[in-house]
C-alpha cells in the first residue's frame, strides 16, 4: 500500500490561473468565457474578495453558507470531498451509493463541500493538512499541487485501468514526471468550430470556410488577440510556449519557440485571416452578428443552436495554410477537470479515498454526471454512449482535443502580452505587405519578453 507523510507548504497563489477549470457545457453553472481580461484580473479579484470577507467578519456579517452534504455513519472516520457547488448533491448521492456497494468502507462518513476547481488548488497548497482528502481541480494546477505534496499518486492497482479507460489528453493532463497523480473527470474545456451548414460547405479548411463566408456576405469569428485562442495557429504550426516552475510555484524557465519559421508561418496565417472581409475578432456566440462560423466552446452551445437553428453544426478546428502552401491542423489549449487524493498517514483511509475517487471518476458516474449537469466525460466508453455522441458540440470538442495541448501555468503578464501581439495585426502594424524580417522582429520581442517572466 502507498504511504506518504503529510506535508504543509505555504505558498502565494500565482497570477495567471486561467479559465481552464471553469469550462463546461452550456448546462453547467460554470461558464468559461476565456477572455484575456479575466485571466489578468484573477489575482486582483481574489485579493478583493479576501478583503471583503475580512470586512464582513469584522462587522459581524454572516458569510453565505456554501452547499455541503454528508453520508455514512463515521464509525471508521471521515473523508472530506471538495467539488464545485453544481455537483455537491450529485457527488453525495454517488458517495452514498459507493458506501452501500462497498461494505469494507461502509463505516466512513463522506462529507462533500462546495469548493470550485479554481479555488481548490490554492486552498490545498496553503494548508495541505486542513484540505480535503479528495478534491476536484483544474489541470493547470497539477504541478503546483505535486510540488506542495498535496497529491498522492494514483493507486497502482488501477493505474492501467485509468489510463486505458480515459482519453489521451486527460491522462496527459493528470501526469507529472511520468507519474499519474489524478483521476480524470472531464474532457470538456477547449474550443472548436460552430458553423451554419447552409453556408459553410467544407468545415475542415480555414480557407474554404472564409471563401464561403465571403461569398455569402457572412462573418467568421475568432479572437486572435487572445492568448488562449491564438495558440491554435502557433501550436498548429509547430511552435512551443510552456513554462517550468519550482517547488514554490515560481516560473524558472520559458520554453518558447515563437521566433522561428513556424512562428512566422502562424503570424502570416493570422494576418491573412484578419484581412478577410468576413473576419470579425471575437469568441462569444451571444455577441456575434451575421455569423456563419465561430471558434467558441461548449458553454455557448445553446446559443449557437438558437442562432443557427436547423443549420446548426459543429466540427474540430480546421486546417490552415502557411505562406508556402503547407497545411497545418489548428491546435490550441485544452482543459480538463481532475480528481486528486491527498496523501494520508492512515493506509486504511488512503485505500478508502483511492477507491472512492476511482468510483467517482468511473464510466457510469461520468455518464450520470453528464446527464445531470452536462460535464463532458473523459472516459472513452462514456464518450461513445448514445447520449454523449448525440451532443454534437462535445463530439467536436473531443475530436479537437486530440490535437490540443493541456494548458499549464502561465504568468499573468503573458495574457496581456499575447493581446498586444494580436493587436499588432488588428491595428495594421503587421499586414500581408510586411516582410518576414518585420514579422520575425515582432516575434523576437514577444519571445524575449516571455522569457523575461521566468528570470
Buried (B, 14 or more C-beta within 10 A) or exposed (E): EBEBEEEBBEBEBBBBBBBBBBBBBBBBEBBBBBBBEBBBBBBEEBEEEEEEEEEEEEEEEEEEEEBBBBBBEBEBBEBBBBBBBBBBBBBBBBBBBBBEEBEEBBBBBBBBBBBBBBBBBBBBBBEBEEBBBBBBBBBBBBBBBBBBBBBBBBBEEBEEEBBEBBBEBBBBBBBBEEEBBBBBBBBBBBBBBBBBBBBBEEBBBBBBBBBBBBEBEBBBBBBBBBBBBBBBBBBBBBBBBEBBBEEBBEBEEBEBBBBBBBBBBBBBBBBBBBEBEBBBBBBBBEBBEEBBBBBBBBBBBBBBBEBBEEEBBBBBBBBBBBBEEEEBBBBBBBBBBBBBBBBBEEEBBBBBBBBBBBBBBBBBBBBBBBBBBBBBBBBBBBBEBEEBEEBBBBBBBBBBBEBBBBBBBBBBBBBBBBBBBBBBBBEEEBEEEBEEEBBBBBBBBBBEBBBEBBE
